[in-house]
Structures are given as C-alpha cells and as structure tokens.
Amino acid sequence: MSDIATGAIVDGTLSILIGASVVTWALILIKGIQHIRISYHNRIFGQQFWGASSIQAASRLEEINGPAARVASVGFTTLIEADGGTTTHDLEHTGDRQELLERRLRQQMQKEKGSLESGLAILATVGSISPFVGLFGTVWGIMGALTSISKSGSASLDVVVAGPIGEALIATAVGIAVAVPAVVGYNFFIRRNKVVWAFLDDFAIDFIHLALKSSFIIERQGKQANITPLSVVKKQKFNSDEELLAAEAHA
C-alpha cells in the first residue's frame, strides 16, 4: 500500500465529509426558512378563516399560501364541485359528499406531509453514516501509516503521532462534526413536522364539522348572476316572434 494511495483515500474521505457538511447546512437553512413561512401563513390564514362570519364567507377569502390554506382550498373546491354536480362518476368520486370531502382533505394533507418531510432522509443518512465514513478514513490512514513504519523500521513517537496517524485521526473528528448538526437538525424538524401535522389534522376535522352544519353546500361565486331570465329563455326557444306569439296563444 503506497503512501500516495493512502493519502488519496484519506483526502477523498475528508472531501466527502466536507461535501456532506455543506449539504447538511444548506438543508437546515432551507427547512428552517420553510417552517418559518409555514408558521406565518398558517397563523394569518387561521386568523382570517376563524374571523369569517360563516363558512360561505370563508370560502371567499383572498388566496393565501400555506398548508392550511391549501387544505381549505381543496375542501371548498370539493364542496363546490359536489354542489354543481360536476364530479365524474368513477371510483375516485364514489361516496356521499362527506366521504368525498374527507378523502380529498386526507389526500391533500398527505401531499403537505410529503413536502414537509422532503430532505429529512438526507439529514438522517448523513447523521448515521458520517461517523463511520470518518472512521473508515482513519482506519485506512492508520493501516497505511503502520505499513510505512514497518518498512522504514522506525517507530519513534514523532513519526507515529505527528505523522500519518495523527493526520488520519482528523477524519474521525470531521465525521463526528458533520454528524452532530445533521442529527440535531433531523430531530428538530421531525418535531416541527409533528406540530404542523397536528395543526392540519385539527383544522381538517373542524372544517368537516363546519361543512356538516352547512349541509356540505358551498355556493359558487356569482352563481345568481349567471341565472338567465325566463323571458330570455322563452325567447331563445323559438326562431321568431311569430312563433313565440303562436305558442303563447296556443297555451
């Protein structure tokens, strides 16, 4: 085992650990910003939603970003589609309005959960394997150092400690330094995800109860404005005024 090969392996191990550290801190920053925005949007939407006079008024709130707003938007869309009879008659839309609403809300909540958990697998992986990657670099470096010592026949303290073995031990320290923030960040965001998920679960249950009070009916915006007057309908039914007059006289 040559000193060049040993040094290259140890340097490669350190490079991998440094790259993992950069990815870890980038994910911690991204997830931190994500949770700050989620908390802000959920708080604003919660204030406006519960401040509305009715669920009908809440359905006309200005569009707001955030998990809770998206869950509510899916709920309102489902109720409007069910009221207008625009849902497709297939397995996805089977069941009564409550079952359809519960299914749609659950599906949206799973999407939000997937968004919250994105990136956490990388943190868990880095936190788990970084110490072992560092240990691998250390062991390999020590093996190379011992081989070089046996060939040279010198085992003095300055050669053993201040030489290759001392450099190889750095890999273990770097591995631990990379793993600690990854594990701490993973545990922190797992806890935050549980808080957000509990909030969405409570909100979905409350939304279903409010929808139940309104018989699962949400009127379309501008629904009354789209109603065609009866005189116009009668007018469109005939090709001419003479036909209209003849039909009225016959009636």
Stockholm file with secondary structure:
# STOCKHOLM 1.0

chainA/1-251         MSDIATGAIVDGTLSILIGASVVTWALILIKGIQHIRISYHNRIFGQQFWGASSIQAASRLEEINGPAARVASVGFTTLIEADGGTTTHDLEHTGDRQELLERRLRQQMQKEKGSLESGLAILATVGSISPFVGLFGTVWGIMGALTSISKSGSASLDVVVAGPIGEALIATAVGIAVAVPAVVGYNFFIRRNKVVWAFLDDFAIDFIHLALKSSFIIERQGKQANITPLSVVKKQKFNSDEELLAAEAHA
#=GR chainA/1-251 SS CCHHHHHHHHHHHHHHHHHHHHHHHHHHHHHHHHHHHHHHHHHHHHHHHHTSSSHHHHTTSCCCCSHHHHHHHHHHHHHHHHHHTCSCSSGGGCSCHHHHHHHHHHHHHHHHHHHHHTTHHHHHHHHHHHHHHHHHHHHHHHHHHHHHHHHHTCCCHHHHHTTHHHHHHHHHHHHHHHHHHHHHHHHHHHHHHHHHHHHHHHHHHHHHHHHHHTTTCCCCTTTGGGCCCHHHHHHHHSSSHHHHHHHHHHC
#=GC SS_cons         CCHHHHHHHHHHHHHHHHHHHHHHHHHHHHHHHHHHHHHHHHHHHHHHHHTSSSHHHHTTSCCCCSHHHHHHHHHHHHHHHHHHTCSCSSGGGCSCHHHHHHHHHHHHHHHHHHHHHTTHHHHHHHHHHHHHHHHHHHHHHHHHHHHHHHHHTCCCHHHHHTTHHHHHHHHHHHHHHHHHHHHHHHHHHHHHHHHHHHHHHHHHHHHHHHHHHTTTCCCCTTTGGGCCCHHHHHHHHSSSHHHHHHHHHHC
//
